[in-house]
Amino acid sequence: MADNSIMTNISAVQTYGKNLQKAQQQLLQITQQIKKQTESIGNVWKDEQFQRFNQDFNENIFKPVMKATNLMENEAHYIEKTVELQREIQKLKIR
């Protein structure tokens, strides 16, 4: 963060970070449920078409969403730490 940066509404940024973290957790949970259901359906859909479907699902949906949830988690953590620093800066300015 630049030395001259200003966060005019720390609470709004903090709320955004919490919402991002909550969305990340929900997306992760839903994606993991769908992954389990996809694997489970393989017990009744046992042909090459399912194998292709499962491979496409893993490569084009599961892996990218897992990467996105990881990035979201990192960003939420960054926001949390940034808010903490901004609050400390505010305390120092008040003194």
Rosetta blueprint (number, residue, H / E / L):
1 M L
2 A L
3 D L
4 N L
5 S L
6 I L
7 M L
8 T L
9 N L
10 I H
11 S H
12 A H
13 V H
14 Q H
15 T H
16 Y H
17 G H
18 K H
19 N H
20 L H
21 Q H
22 K H
23 A H
24 Q H
25 Q H
26 Q H
27 L H
28 L H
29 Q H
30 I H
31 T H
32 Q H
33 Q H
34 I H
35 K H
36 K H
37 Q H
38 T H
39 E H
40 S H
41 I H
42 G L
43 N L
44 V L
45 W L
46 K L
47 D L
48 E H
49 Q H
50 F H
51 Q H
52 R H
53 F H
54 N H
55 Q H
56 D H
57 F H
58 N H
59 E H
60 N H
61 I H
62 F H
63 K H
64 P H
65 V H
66 M H
67 K H
68 A H
69 T H
70 N H
71 L H
72 M H
73 E H
74 N H
75 E H
76 A H
77 H H
78 Y H
79 I H
80 E H
81 K H
82 T H
83 V H
84 E H
85 L H
86 Q H
87 R H
88 E H
89 I H
90 Q H
91 K H
92 L H
93 K H
94 I H
95 R L
